[in-house]
Amino acid sequence: MNKNNLNEWLTYLEQLHPTEIELGLARIGKVAKDLQVTHFDSKVITVAGTNGKGTTCAFLEEILIQAGYKVGVYSSPHIQRYTERLRINKQEMSADLHCQAFQQIESIRGETSLSYFEYVTLGCLLILKAQQCDFILLEVGLGGRLDATNVVESDVSVVTTISIDHVAWLGDDREKIGFEKAGVFRANKPVICGELDAPKSLQAHAQNINADIRYAGKDFEAKISTNSWSWQGERRIDNLPLTLMPLQNASTALAVIEALQLNLSNELLVRAIGQAQLAGRLQKVTMQGEFSEKAIDTYLDVAHNPESATYLASQLELLRKSGGKIFAIVGMLEDKDLAGTFSAINCQIDQYHFIPLHCYRGASQQTLLKHYRTSNDQSSDVHCFETIKDAYKNILTIAEKSDIIIIFGSFYTVSDFLTLSQG
């Protein structure tokens, strides 16, 4: 097929490989070596974990940019635009650059079949190589050991959290998952483990390869006080600001900075932690168009498993206004722990509006309702709607200014609502 623009390229990539996800480094490793994107002159930080990868990268990105470095970030999935997956000093790279990278891959891969994610990863690595960044942050897509990003030799490896998700690919217990995440570690190089309860498999692998591993709760820790928090590693940082993004991920980012031996002032670190942001993580939305008149505080979050829902519930408790209710619009993928996710957040939701996701693995509103009925603390009022627009319109007819609306459950859900919010 002719590929004259980014949309045509992406359509081609979706059809190129028989499966959406195929873990393994043999195919991508061969092409990556031919493209010379396995080693970089930049310092490379690879970030794995069940939850918290994106926010950890956002904290690191803000710190390093404020310190005057050129910083590239590769993350996935995108929310609204494909070009969100790659940014240099917070600027998305152009569609033309991505097309040029895809053309270069196509000209060199020969008969090697690549999955969508493998092709996308190689394209972003090519652009990063040409940009000559000081630091590159690579967010692992799935697992670690066999993820496409693991073809790159990193200088520092990070594991944020470890919980059960993606069972079909990673296994159904934390020891199996811990081993997969530990696959991003490199011998004799720094590893930062932000997980407070590190699986024995992860610890054993770090020891076997002689990684310089630093554990949260042992080698560094965060202590929260009334209006701020402090961080203690080899040095101490006080008066850090409380943020809507998880402080444990901020703490992990500070441990990475320490491992890099960057001589940054406490003042810079405090400022950067307070200013770091990431789309889709308790993101407050201003409505435009037909919904702009009735101003109800509306937040988006990509929380889609019990661990992330537990954190979201803790933040909603802080955001809840006196006497106000919390309305939720939820769309999720059917292979997630739906009942577990509801059990983690039911205590904060006064009324659910379930919607279907019209995508691969998307759950119907009936599937969401079925799993909700098996969850704990079923005290919420529940309604089902065909579209996110219908769900939001219904909430507006009953919500008061003291109420809050939260939209969560998937990147797809957040994307659909952002589109709606823009009128």
MIVEX-169071 format. One record per residue (C-alpha): x, z, y; residue number from 1. Coordinates in steps of 0.5 Angstrom, whole numbers, always signed. Each point is the difference from the previous one (the first is absolute). Example, Ala and Ser with C-alpha at 12.3 -4.5 7.8 and 13.67 -1.06 7.14 Angstrom:
! residues 2
+-------+-------+-------+-----+
!    xx !    zz !    yy !   i !
+-------+-------+-------+-----+
!   +25 !   +16 !    -9 !   1 !
!    +2 !    -2 !    +7 !   2 !
+-------+-------+-------+-----+
***
This chain:
! residues 423
+-------+-------+-------+-----+
!    xx !    zz !    yy !   i !
+-------+-------+-------+-----+
!    +0 !    +0 !    +0 !   1 !
!    +2 !    -1 !    +7 !   2 !
!    +2 !    +6 !    +4 !   3 !
!    +0 !    -1 !    +7 !   4 !
!    -1 !    +7 !    +2 !   5 !
!    +0 !    +8 !    -2 !   6 !
!    -7 !    +0 !    -3 !   7 !
!    +1 !    -6 !    -4 !   8 !
!    +7 !    +3 !    -2 !   9 !
!    -4 !    +6 !    -2 !  10 !
!    -5 !    -3 !    -4 !  11 !
!    +5 !    -4 !    -4 !  12 !
!    +4 !    +7 !    -2 !  13 !
!    -7 !    +3 !    -2 !  14 !
!    -1 !    -6 !    -5 !  15 !
!    +8 !    -1 !    -2 !  16 !
!    +0 !    +6 !    -5 !  17 !
!    -5 !    +2 !    -6 !  18 !
!    +0 !    +7 !    +2 !  19 !
!    -1 !    +4 !    +7 !  20 !
!    +5 !    +5 !    -3 !  21 !
!    +6 !    -1 !    -5 !  22 !
!    +5 !    +5 !    +1 !  23 !
!    +7 !    -1 !    -2 !  24 !
!    +7 !    -3 !    +3 !  25 !
!    +2 !    -5 !    -4 !  26 !
!    -4 !    -6 !    +4 !  27 !
!    +1 !    +3 !    +7 !  28 !
!    +7 !    +2 !    -2 !  29 !
!    +2 !    -7 !    -1 !  30 !
!    -3 !    -3 !    +6 !  31 !
!    +3 !    +6 !    +4 !  32 !
!    +7 !    -1 !    -2 !  33 !
!    -1 !    -8 !    +2 !  34 !
!    -3 !    +2 !    +7 !  35 !
!    +6 !    +5 !    +1 !  36 !
!    -5 !    +6 !    +2 !  37 !
!    +2 !    +5 !    -5 !  38 !
!    +5 !    +3 !    +4 !  39 !
!    +0 !    +1 !    +8 !  40 !
!    +5 !    +2 !    +5 !  41 !
!    -6 !    +4 !    +3 !  42 !
!    -1 !    +7 !    -2 !  43 !
!    -6 !    +0 !    -5 !  44 !
!    -4 !    +6 !    -1 !  45 !
!    -5 !    -1 !    -6 !  46 !
!    -7 !    +4 !    +0 !  47 !
!    -4 !    +1 !    -6 !  48 !
!    -5 !    +5 !    -2 !  49 !
!    -8 !    +0 !    -2 !  50 !
!    -2 !    +2 !    +7 !  51 !
!    +4 !    +1 !    +7 !  52 !
!    +4 !    -6 !    +0 !  53 !
!    -3 !    -4 !    +6 !  54 !
!    +0 !    +7 !    +4 !  55 !
!    +8 !    +2 !    -2 !  56 !
!    +2 !    -7 !    +2 !  57 !
!    -4 !    +0 !    +7 !  58 !
!    +4 !    +7 !    +1 !  59 !
!    +6 !    -3 !    -1 !  60 !
!    -1 !    -7 !    +3 !  61 !
!    -2 !    +4 !    +7 !  62 !
!    +6 !    +5 !    -1 !  63 !
!    +5 !    -6 !    -1 !  64 !
!    -3 !    -4 !    +5 !  65 !
!    +0 !    +5 !    +6 !  66 !
!    +8 !    +1 !    -2 !  67 !
!    +1 !    -7 !    +2 !  68 !
!    +1 !    -3 !    -7 !  69 !
!    -4 !    -7 !    -2 !  70 !
!    -4 !    +2 !    -6 !  71 !
!    -4 !    -5 !    -5 !  72 !
!    -6 !    +3 !    -4 !  73 !
!    -3 !    -3 !    -6 !  74 !
!    -6 !    +3 !    -2 !  75 !
!    -7 !    -2 !    -4 !  76 !
!    -5 !    -1 !    -1 !  77 !
!    -2 !    -3 !    +7 !  78 !
!    -7 !    +2 !    +3 !  79 !
!    -2 !    -6 !    +5 !  80 !
!    +6 !    -5 !    +0 !  81 !
!    +5 !    -2 !    -5 !  82 !
!    +5 !    +0 !    +6 !  83 !
!    -1 !    +8 !    +0 !  84 !
!    +4 !    +1 !    -6 !  85 !
!    +7 !    -2 !    +3 !  86 !
!    +2 !    +3 !    +7 !  87 !
!    +6 !    +0 !    +4 !  88 !
!    +0 !    +6 !    +5 !  89 !
!    -7 !    +0 !    -1 !  90 !
!    -1 !    -7 !    +2 !  91 !
!    -3 !    -4 !    -6 !  92 !
!    +4 !    -7 !    -1 !  93 !
!    -4 !    -6 !    +1 !  94 !
!    -4 !    -4 !    -5 !  95 !
!    +5 !    -6 !    +0 !  96 !
!    +6 !    +4 !    -2 !  97 !
!    -4 !    +3 !    -6 !  98 !
!    -1 !    -8 !    -2 !  99 !
!    +7 !    -2 !    +1 ! 100 !
!    +2 !    +6 !    -5 ! 101 !
!    -5 !    -2 !    -5 ! 102 !
!    +2 !    -7 !    +1 ! 103 !
!    +7 !    +2 !    -2 ! 104 !
!    -2 !    +4 !    -6 ! 105 !
!    -4 !    -6 !    -2 ! 106 !
!    +6 !    -4 !    +0 ! 107 !
!    +5 !    +4 !    -4 ! 108 !
!    -5 !    +4 !    -5 ! 109 !
!    +0 !    -6 !    -5 ! 110 !
!    -5 !    +1 !    -6 ! 111 !
!    +0 !    +8 !    +1 ! 112 !
!    -7 !    +2 !    +1 ! 113 !
!    -1 !    +6 !    +6 ! 114 !
!    -6 !    +4 !    +1 ! 115 !
!    -3 !    +1 !    +7 ! 116 !
!    +4 !    +6 !    +1 ! 117 !
!    +7 !    -2 !    -2 ! 118 !
!    -1 !    -7 !    +4 ! 119 !
!    -2 !    +4 !    +6 ! 120 !
!    +6 !    +5 !    -1 ! 121 !
!    +5 !    -5 !    +0 ! 122 !
!    -3 !    -3 !    +6 ! 123 !
!    +0 !    +6 !    +4 ! 124 !
!    +7 !    +1 !    -3 ! 125 !
!    +3 !    -6 !    +3 ! 126 !
!    -3 !    +1 !    +7 ! 127 !
!    +3 !    +7 !    +0 ! 128 !
!    +7 !    -3 !    -2 ! 129 !
!    +0 !    -5 !    +5 ! 130 !
!    -2 !    +5 !    +5 ! 131 !
!    +6 !    +5 !    -1 ! 132 !
!    -3 !    +6 !    +1 ! 133 !
!    +4 !    +7 !    +0 ! 134 !
!    -5 !    +3 !    -4 ! 135 !
!    -5 !    -3 !    -5 ! 136 !
!    -6 !    +4 !    -3 ! 137 !
!    -3 !    -2 !    -7 ! 138 !
!    -7 !    +3 !    -2 ! 139 !
!    +0 !    -1 !    -7 ! 140 !
!    -7 !    -3 !    -2 ! 141 !
!    -1 !    +3 !    -7 ! 142 !
!    +4 !    +5 !    -4 ! 143 !
!    +7 !    -2 !    +1 ! 144 !
!    +5 !    -1 !    -6 ! 145 !
!    -4 !    -7 !    -1 ! 146 !
!    -2 !    -1 !    +7 ! 147 !
!    +2 !    -7 !    +4 ! 148 !
!    +3 !    +4 !    +5 ! 149 !
!    +5 !    +3 !    -5 ! 150 !
!    +4 !    -6 !    +0 ! 151 !
!    +3 !    +2 !    +6 ! 152 !
!    +6 !    +5 !    +0 ! 153 !
!    -2 !    +6 !    +5 ! 154 !
!    +5 !    +5 !    +3 ! 155 !
!    -6 !    +6 !    +0 ! 156 !
!    -5 !    +0 !    -5 ! 157 !
!    -7 !    +5 !    +2 ! 158 !
!    -5 !    +2 !    -4 ! 159 !
!    -6 !    +3 !    +4 ! 160 !
!    -5 !    +3 !    -5 ! 161 !
!    -2 !    -1 !    -8 ! 162 !
!    -7 !    +0 !    -2 ! 163 !
!    -4 !    -4 !    -5 ! 164 !
!    -2 !    -7 !    +2 ! 165 !
!    +1 !    -7 !    -2 ! 166 !
!    -1 !    +3 !    -7 ! 167 !
!    +0 !    -7 !    -4 ! 168 !
!    +7 !    -2 !    +3 ! 169 !
!    +3 !    +7 !    +1 ! 170 !
!    -3 !    +4 !    -6 ! 171 !
!    -4 !    +6 !    +0 ! 172 !
!    +4 !    +6 !    +2 ! 173 !
!    +5 !    +3 !    +5 ! 174 !
!    +6 !    -1 !    -4 ! 175 !
!    -1 !    -7 !    -2 ! 176 !
!    -2 !    -2 !    +7 ! 177 !
!    +6 !    +5 !    +3 ! 178 !
!    +5 !    -4 !    -5 ! 179 !
!    -3 !    -7 !    +3 ! 180 !
!    +1 !    +2 !    +7 ! 181 !
!    +7 !    +3 !    -1 ! 182 !
!    +2 !    -7 !    -2 ! 183 !
!    +2 !    -2 !    +8 ! 184 !
!    +5 !    +6 !    +0 ! 185 !
!    +7 !    -3 !    +0 ! 186 !
!    +7 !    +3 !    -3 ! 187 !
!    +4 !    +5 !    +4 ! 188 !
!    -5 !    -2 !    +6 ! 189 !
!    -5 !    +5 !    +4 ! 190 !
!    -7 !    +1 !    -2 ! 191 !
!    -5 !    +4 !    +3 ! 192 !
!    -6 !    +3 !    -4 ! 193 !
!    -6 !    +2 !    +5 ! 194 !
!    -4 !    +2 !    -6 ! 195 !
!    +0 !    +7 !    -1 ! 196 !
!    -1 !    +0 !    -7 ! 197 !
!    +5 !    -5 !    -3 ! 198 !
!    -1 !    -2 !    -7 ! 199 !
!    +5 !    +2 !    -5 ! 200 !
!    +1 !    -8 !    -1 ! 201 !
!    +2 !    -1 !    +7 ! 202 !
!    +5 !    +6 !    +0 ! 203 !
!    +3 !    -3 !    -6 ! 204 !
!    +1 !    -7 !    +2 ! 205 !
!    +3 !    +3 !    +6 ! 206 !
!    +5 !    +4 !    -3 ! 207 !
!    +1 !    -6 !    -6 ! 208 !
!    +3 !    -5 !    +6 ! 209 !
!    +3 !    +6 !    +4 ! 210 !
!    -5 !    -2 !    +6 ! 211 !
!    +1 !    +5 !    +6 ! 212 !
!    -7 !    +3 !    +0 ! 213 !
!    -3 !    +4 !    +5 ! 214 !
!    -7 !    +4 !    -2 ! 215 !
!    -5 !    +2 !    +5 ! 216 !
!    -1 !    +7 !    +0 ! 217 !
!    +7 !    +1 !    -3 ! 218 !
!    +5 !    -4 !    +5 ! 219 !
!    -5 !    -1 !    +5 ! 220 !
!    -7 !    +3 !    +2 ! 221 !
!    -5 !    +0 !    +6 ! 222 !
!    -3 !    +7 !    +2 ! 223 !
!    -7 !    -1 !    +4 ! 224 !
!    -1 !    +5 !    +6 ! 225 !
!    -7 !    +0 !    +5 ! 226 !
!    +2 !    -6 !    +4 ! 227 !
!    +6 !    -3 !    -3 ! 228 !
!    +5 !    +0 !    -6 ! 229 !
!    +7 !    +1 !    -1 ! 230 !
!    +5 !    -4 !    -5 ! 231 !
!    +6 !    +3 !    -4 ! 232 !
!    +5 !    -4 !    -3 ! 233 !
!    +7 !    +0 !    +1 ! 234 !
!    -2 !    +1 !    +7 ! 235 !
!    -6 !    +3 !    +3 ! 236 !
!    -5 !    -3 !    +5 ! 237 !
!    -6 !    +4 !    +3 ! 238 !
!    -6 !    -2 !    +5 ! 239 !
!    -2 !    -6 !    -4 ! 240 !
!    -7 !    -3 !    +1 ! 241 !
!    -6 !    +1 !    -4 ! 242 !
!    -2 !    -7 !    -2 ! 243 !
!    -6 !    -3 !    -3 ! 244 !
!    +5 !    -3 !    -5 ! 245 !
!    +2 !    +4 !    -6 ! 246 !
!    +6 !    +5 !    +2 ! 247 !
!    +3 !    +0 !    -7 ! 248 !
!    +1 !    -8 !    +1 ! 249 !
!    +3 !    +2 !    +7 ! 250 !
!    +5 !    +5 !    -3 ! 251 !
!    +2 !    -5 !    -5 ! 252 !
!    +2 !    -5 !    +5 ! 253 !
!    +4 !    +5 !    +4 ! 254 !
!    +4 !    +1 !    -7 ! 255 !
!    +1 !    -7 !    +0 ! 256 !
!    +3 !    +0 !    +7 ! 257 !
!    +5 !    +6 !    -2 ! 258 !
!    +2 !    -4 !    -6 ! 259 !
!    +2 !    -6 !    +4 ! 260 !
!    +4 !    +5 !    +4 ! 261 !
!    -3 !    -3 !    +7 ! 262 !
!    +2 !    +5 !    +5 ! 263 !
!    -7 !    +0 !    +4 ! 264 !
!    -2 !    +5 !    +5 ! 265 !
!    -6 !    +5 !    -2 ! 266 !
!    -3 !    -2 !    +6 ! 267 !
!    +0 !    -7 !    -2 ! 268 !
!    -3 !    +2 !    -7 ! 269 !
!    -5 !    +4 !    +3 ! 270 !
!    -3 !    -5 !    +4 ! 271 !
!    +1 !    -6 !    -5 ! 272 !
!    -4 !    +4 !    -5 ! 273 !
!    -6 !    +2 !    +5 ! 274 !
!    +0 !    -8 !    +2 ! 275 !
!    +0 !    -3 !    -7 ! 276 !
!    -7 !    -4 !    -2 ! 277 !
!    -2 !    -4 !    -6 ! 278 !
!    -6 !    -4 !    +0 ! 279 !
!    -6 !    +2 !    -5 ! 280 !
!    +3 !    +7 !    +0 ! 281 !
!    -5 !    +5 !    +3 ! 282 !
!    -1 !    -6 !    +5 ! 283 !
!    -5 !    +1 !    +6 ! 284 !
!    -4 !    -6 !    +1 ! 285 !
!    -3 !    -2 !    +7 ! 286 !
!    -6 !    -5 !    -1 ! 287 !
!    -1 !    -6 !    +3 ! 288 !
!    -6 !    -5 !    +1 ! 289 !
!    -7 !    +2 !    -2 ! 290 !
!    +3 !    +7 !    -3 ! 291 !
!    +3 !    +2 !    +7 ! 292 !
!    -5 !    +4 !    +3 ! 293 !
!    -1 !    +6 !    -5 ! 294 !
!    +7 !    +3 !    +0 ! 295 !
!    +0 !    +4 !    -6 ! 296 !
!    +7 !    +2 !    -2 ! 297 !
!    +2 !    -5 !    -6 ! 298 !
!    +6 !    +1 !    -4 ! 299 !
!    +3 !    -5 !    -6 ! 300 !
!    +5 !    +2 !    -5 ! 301 !
!    +2 !    -3 !    -7 ! 302 !
!    +0 !    +6 !    -4 ! 303 !
!    -2 !    -3 !    -7 ! 304 !
!    +2 !    +6 !    -5 ! 305 !
!    -1 !    +7 !    -1 ! 306 !
!    +7 !    +2 !    +3 ! 307 !
!    -2 !    -4 !    +7 ! 308 !
!    -7 !    +2 !    +0 ! 309 !
!    +2 !    +7 !    +0 ! 310 !
!    +5 !    -1 !    +6 ! 311 !
!    -6 !    -3 !    +3 ! 312 !
!    -5 !    +5 !    -1 ! 313 !
!    +5 !    +5 !    +3 ! 314 !
!    +1 !    -4 !    +6 ! 315 !
!    -8 !    -1 !    +1 ! 316 !
!    -1 !    +8 !    +0 ! 317 !
!    +5 !    +0 !    +6 ! 318 !
!    -4 !    -6 !    +3 ! 319 !
!    -7 !    +3 !    -1 ! 320 !
!    -3 !    +2 !    +6 ! 321 !
!    -4 !    +6 !    +1 ! 322 !
!    -7 !    -1 !    -3 ! 323 !
!    +1 !    -8 !    -1 ! 324 !
!    +0 !    -4 !    -7 ! 325 !
!    +4 !    -4 !    -3 ! 326 !
!    -2 !    -7 !    -3 ! 327 !
!    +4 !    -4 !    -4 ! 328 !
!    +0 !    -8 !    -2 ! 329 !
!    +3 !    -1 !    -7 ! 330 !
!    +2 !    -6 !    -3 ! 331 !
!    +5 !    +1 !    -6 ! 332 !
!    +4 !    -4 !    -6 ! 333 !
!    -4 !    +1 !    -7 ! 334 !
!    +7 !    +2 !    -3 ! 335 !
!    +1 !    +6 !    +4 ! 336 !
!    -1 !    +7 !    -1 ! 337 !
!    -7 !    +0 !    +3 ! 338 !
!    -3 !    +6 !    -2 ! 339 !
!    +7 !    +4 !    +1 ! 340 !
!    +0 !    -3 !    +7 ! 341 !
!    -7 !    +2 !    +2 ! 342 !
!    +1 !    +7 !    -3 ! 343 !
!    +6 !    +1 !    +5 ! 344 !
!    -4 !    -2 !    +6 ! 345 !
!    -7 !    +2 !    -1 ! 346 !
!    +1 !    +7 !    +3 ! 347 !
!    +1 !    -4 !    +7 ! 348 !
!    -6 !    -6 !    -1 ! 349 !
!    -7 !    +2 !    +2 ! 350 !
!    -2 !    -7 !    -1 ! 351 !
!    +3 !    -6 !    -4 ! 352 !
!    -2 !    -7 !    +1 ! 353 !
!    +3 !    -4 !    -6 ! 354 !
!    +1 !    -8 !    +1 ! 355 !
!    +3 !    -5 !    -5 ! 356 !
!    +7 !    -3 !    +0 ! 357 !
!    -1 !    -8 !    -1 ! 358 !
!    +7 !    -1 !    -3 ! 359 !
!    +4 !    +1 !    -6 ! 360 !
!    -1 !    +7 !    -4 ! 361 !
!    -5 !    +1 !    +6 ! 362 !
!    -5 !    +6 !    -2 ! 363 !
!    -8 !    -1 !    +1 ! 364 !
!    -3 !    +5 !    +4 ! 365 !
!    -4 !    +2 !    -6 ! 366 !
!    +7 !    +1 !    -4 ! 367 !
!    +2 !    +5 !    +6 ! 368 !
!    -7 !    +3 !    -1 ! 369 !
!    +1 !    +1 !    -7 ! 370 !
!    +7 !    +3 !    +1 ! 371 !
!    -2 !    +5 !    +6 ! 372 !
!    -6 !    +3 !    -5 ! 373 !
!    +6 !    +2 !    -5 ! 374 !
!    +4 !    +3 !    +6 ! 375 !
!    +1 !    +7 !    +2 ! 376 !
!    -4 !    +3 !    +6 ! 377 !
!    -6 !    -5 !    +1 ! 378 !
!    -3 !    +3 !    +6 ! 379 !
!    +1 !    -7 !    +4 ! 380 !
!    -6 !    -4 !    +2 ! 381 !
!    +1 !    -7 !    -3 ! 382 !
!    -2 !    -7 !    +2 ! 383 !
!    +1 !    -7 !    -3 ! 384 !
!    +1 !    -6 !    +5 ! 385 !
!    +2 !    -8 !    -2 ! 386 !
!    +5 !    +0 !    +6 ! 387 !
!    +4 !    +4 !    +4 ! 388 !
!    -4 !    -2 !    +7 ! 389 !
!    -6 !    +2 !    -3 ! 390 !
!    +3 !    +7 !    -2 ! 391 !
!    +3 !    +1 !    +7 ! 392 !
!    -7 !    -2 !    +3 ! 393 !
!    -4 !    +5 !    -4 ! 394 !
!    +5 !    +5 !    +2 ! 395 !
!    +0 !    -1 !    +8 ! 396 !
!    -8 !    +1 !    -1 ! 397 !
!    +1 !    +7 !    -2 ! 398 !
!    +7 !    +2 !    +2 ! 399 !
!    +1 !    +5 !    +6 ! 400 !
!    +6 !    +0 !    +5 ! 401 !
!    +2 !    +6 !    -3 ! 402 !
!    +1 !    -3 !    -7 ! 403 !
!    +6 !    -4 !    -3 ! 404 !
!    +0 !    -7 !    -4 ! 405 !
!    +5 !    -1 !    -5 ! 406 !
!    +1 !    -6 !    -4 ! 407 !
!    +5 !    +0 !    -6 ! 408 !
!    +1 !    -2 !    -7 ! 409 !
!    +4 !    -6 !    +0 ! 410 !
!    +4 !    -5 !    +4 ! 411 !
!    -5 !    -5 !    +0 ! 412 !
!    -5 !    +5 !    +2 ! 413 !
!    +4 !    +2 !    +6 ! 414 !
!    +1 !    -8 !    +2 ! 415 !
!    -7 !    -1 !    -1 ! 416 !
!    -2 !    +5 !    +5 ! 417 !
!    +6 !    -2 !    +5 ! 418 !
!    -3 !    -7 !    +0 ! 419 !
!    -7 !    +3 !    +2 ! 420 !
!    +3 !    +4 !    +5 ! 421 !
!    +3 !    -6 !    +4 ! 422 !
!    -7 !    -2 !    +1 ! 423 !
+-------+-------+-------+-----+
***
